[in-house]
Amino acid sequence: MTINPGQWKLGTYWDDKEPHSLEQIREAGYSCIELNLDNYKSPADTVTPENFARYDSAVQTAKRLGLEVWSVHLPFGSQWDISDLDDTVRESAIKGNIQIMDWVKGWGARVLVIHPSFEPIQNEERAGRLVKAAETIRLLSGEAAKRGLHLAVEDLPRTCLGNNAEEIAALIKDAPEAVVCCDSNHLLTETPESFIRAIGSRIMTLHISDYDGVNERHWIPGRGIVKWVEVVRALVEIGYAGPFMYEADYENPQDVVASFRAILNAYREAGQGVQ
Ligand SMILES: [Zn+2]
């Protein structure tokens, strides 16, 4: 199947602390969202009936508006670190993630985005943590599959695990049901287009934003160094058929919509035929 980027759905991350309501997101022209949950809290303080009610009400609002909840970002923080060498921490994170999967299954989302670690990761612990994270990804991707969901491992910046294509490939090697979320502003040692080509068709979702290559910035595309025509080309090559999901900071939701149009126009003008 030839991919036509003009048919990619436009999406954005969203949580209920955002200044923009789901109504505003819908009106601006998005068709889907990634729901962000609370981060940095313990699993016990996150997976509560009160939080379920909060998130569930947002999901029902999105559905009523015709906004698809494509993905849910699983919580992160030191108590959610799936690479932790302390089994007690890791087991509590596993349990919390599985409980959230049961929420997500009922919401009709397809994808769960997970961070392969928290940070900083000390050099001497890296190899051991990669083994632990890979084991946990194998287990959690199997649990996700049982619920009709896909666990998407996200590339991360700095010393985090999964900070380049080679580590992401190693993390999912023994987890055939795991997929990948490509964050275009997290890679500090390679370009997003080279990451996309290296990982290929296991990329099932995106976090789109721009940066300066020095650190993550979550800028709207156009402000930083990402070569967007190259990113689109690479995504077309791998047959990417998910949404063009933004994780960019913005003041006006229309600015992100305009950036998506500008990227598609630039791709078309480069001679790649968006219809
Ligand atoms: Zn993330």
Residues whose N, C-alpha, C, O or C-beta is under 5 A from the ligand:
A	BS01	ZN	E154
